[in-house]
Amino acid sequence: MNRLLRPERPSDAEAIASLTTAAFLNAPHTSHTEAFIVNALRRAGAMSVSLVAEQDGALVGHVATSPVVIADGTPGWHGLGPISVLPALQGQGLGSALMHAAMKALRDQGAVGIMLVGDPAYYRRFGFRPEPQLVYPGIPPEYFMVLPFTDGLPQGTVTFHGAFGATA
């Protein structure tokens, strides 16, 4: 088995959409719009990181990040998502590898932190934690988590890119 993590290429878009749809098909707490979100982020030129996992020549995983807006105006923060792994390969460390690669890529770009909406049981292992001074409306606070790369923490309401509202 030959596995490679690399930046997304323009020719990957269709395969990324297919694997993202498959990854979230039976997932709890999803609106099944993840592939639409990725496509909308791509169209808007809003992905700060877009990495794929390739195994034996086929795309089997993807992660995207995009800048977020924080009410206090603090720059340099990014939102994770979606992160996708084909169902047959979930639980084998591929999602963790994508997560670590995305965090490294953001650090290399000079980002000051990353935030996400996700399962605390999964994302705490990477150092993510809820921070009461950061709010993402409509989400239970324990599912909105941040990982600062520096000592400072912003405060206020967080807005992800408008592509997160994509429904088609």
C-alpha positions as CSV (number, residue, x, y, z in Angstrom):
1,M,0.0,0.0,0.0
2,N,1.5,3.3,-1.1
3,R,0.0,6.4,0.6
4,L,0.8,10.0,-0.2
5,L,-0.4,13.3,1.2
6,R,-0.2,16.2,-1.3
7,P,-1.8,19.5,-2.2
8,E,-5.0,19.3,-4.2
9,R,-4.7,19.6,-8.0
10,P,-7.4,21.1,-10.3
11,S,-8.0,17.6,-11.7
12,D,-8.9,16.3,-8.2
13,A,-12.1,18.3,-7.8
14,E,-14.5,15.5,-9.0
15,A,-12.8,12.8,-6.9
16,I,-12.8,15.0,-3.8
17,A,-16.5,15.6,-4.2
18,S,-17.2,11.9,-4.5
19,L,-15.1,10.9,-1.6
20,T,-16.5,13.7,0.6
21,T,-20.0,12.6,-0.2
22,A,-19.1,9.0,0.6
23,A,-17.3,9.9,3.8
24,F,-20.4,11.7,5.3
25,L,-23.1,9.4,3.8
26,N,-23.8,7.7,7.1
27,A,-22.3,10.2,9.5
28,P,-24.4,11.5,12.4
29,H,-25.0,15.2,12.7
30,T,-24.6,16.1,9.1
31,S,-26.6,18.1,6.6
32,H,-24.9,16.2,3.7
33,T,-23.6,19.5,2.2
34,E,-19.9,18.8,2.8
35,A,-19.1,18.3,-0.9
36,F,-21.0,21.4,-1.8
37,I,-19.0,23.4,0.9
38,V,-15.7,22.2,-0.6
39,N,-16.8,23.1,-4.1
40,A,-18.0,26.5,-3.0
41,L,-14.8,27.2,-1.1
42,R,-12.8,26.2,-4.2
43,R,-14.9,28.4,-6.5
44,A,-14.4,31.4,-4.1
45,G,-10.7,30.8,-3.9
46,A,-11.1,30.6,-0.1
47,M,-9.2,27.4,0.8
48,S,-6.1,28.3,2.7
49,V,-5.2,24.6,2.7
50,S,-6.5,21.8,0.5
51,L,-4.7,18.5,0.9
52,V,-5.6,15.0,-0.5
53,A,-4.5,11.6,0.6
54,E,-3.7,9.3,-2.3
55,Q,-3.4,5.6,-1.9
56,D,-2.4,3.3,-4.8
57,G,-3.2,6.1,-7.2
58,A,-6.8,6.8,-5.9
59,L,-7.9,9.7,-3.7
60,V,-9.0,8.4,-0.3
61,G,-9.0,11.5,1.9
62,H,-9.2,15.2,1.8
63,V,-8.9,18.1,4.2
64,A,-9.7,21.8,3.7
65,T,-9.2,24.9,5.8
66,S,-10.3,28.5,5.1
67,P,-10.0,31.8,6.9
68,V,-12.6,32.8,9.5
69,V,-13.7,36.2,10.7
70,I,-13.7,36.9,14.4
71,A,-15.8,39.7,15.8
72,D,-12.8,41.3,17.6
73,G,-11.0,41.6,14.2
74,T,-8.1,39.2,15.1
75,P,-6.5,38.0,11.9
76,G,-4.8,34.7,11.1
77,W,-7.4,32.2,12.2
78,H,-8.7,29.4,10.0
79,G,-11.6,27.0,10.1
80,L,-11.2,23.3,9.5
81,G,-13.5,21.5,7.3
82,P,-14.5,19.5,5.9
83,I,-12.1,16.6,6.5
84,S,-13.1,13.4,4.7
85,V,-11.8,9.8,4.6
86,L,-13.4,7.0,2.6
87,P,-15.5,4.9,4.9
88,A,-13.6,1.7,4.3
89,L,-10.4,3.4,5.5
90,Q,-11.8,5.3,8.5
91,G,-10.2,4.4,11.8
92,Q,-6.8,3.6,10.3
93,G,-5.1,6.9,11.0
94,L,-5.6,8.6,7.7
95,G,-7.8,11.4,9.2
96,S,-5.2,12.0,11.8
97,A,-2.5,12.2,9.2
98,L,-4.6,14.7,7.2
99,M,-5.3,16.7,10.4
100,H,-1.6,17.0,11.3
101,A,-0.6,17.9,7.7
102,A,-3.3,20.7,7.6
103,M,-2.1,22.1,11.0
104,K,1.5,22.1,9.8
105,A,0.6,23.8,6.5
106,L,-1.3,26.5,8.4
107,R,1.6,27.0,10.8
108,D,3.9,27.2,7.8
109,Q,1.6,29.9,6.3
110,G,1.9,31.9,9.6
111,A,-1.6,31.2,10.8
112,V,-2.2,31.8,14.5
113,G,-4.8,29.2,15.1
114,I,-7.5,26.8,13.8
115,M,-11.1,26.2,14.9
116,L,-13.7,23.7,14.0
117,V,-17.1,22.3,14.7
118,G,-16.8,18.6,15.5
119,D,-16.8,15.7,17.9
120,P,-14.9,16.5,21.1
121,A,-14.0,12.9,21.6
122,Y,-12.1,12.9,18.3
123,Y,-10.6,16.4,18.1
124,R,-9.4,16.7,21.7
125,R,-6.5,14.3,20.8
126,F,-5.1,17.1,18.6
127,G,-5.3,19.7,21.3
128,F,-8.6,21.3,20.4
129,R,-10.7,22.6,23.2
130,P,-13.8,24.8,23.7
131,E,-13.0,28.4,24.7
132,P,-15.9,30.3,26.2
133,Q,-14.7,33.7,24.8
134,L,-15.2,32.3,21.2
135,V,-18.7,31.7,20.1
136,Y,-20.1,30.0,17.0
137,P,-23.9,30.6,17.1
138,G,-26.3,27.7,16.8
139,I,-23.7,25.1,17.9
140,P,-23.5,23.6,21.3
141,P,-20.3,25.1,22.8
142,E,-18.6,21.8,23.5
143,Y,-18.6,21.1,19.7
144,F,-17.0,24.4,18.7
145,M,-13.3,24.0,19.5
146,V,-10.1,25.9,18.9
147,L,-6.4,25.2,18.8
148,P,-4.2,28.3,19.1
149,F,-0.7,28.2,17.6
150,T,0.3,31.2,19.8
151,D,-0.4,32.4,23.3
152,G,-3.1,34.9,22.4
153,L,-6.8,34.0,22.1
154,P,-9.3,36.3,20.4
155,Q,-12.8,36.7,21.6
156,G,-16.2,37.2,20.1
157,T,-18.5,35.6,17.5
158,V,-16.8,33.5,14.8
159,T,-18.0,33.5,11.2
160,F,-16.9,30.8,8.8
161,H,-16.8,31.5,5.1
162,G,-20.1,31.9,3.3
163,A,-19.4,28.7,1.4
164,F,-20.4,26.8,4.6
165,G,-24.0,27.7,3.8
166,A,-23.8,26.0,0.3
167,T,-26.6,23.6,-0.3
168,A,-26.0,22.7,-4.0
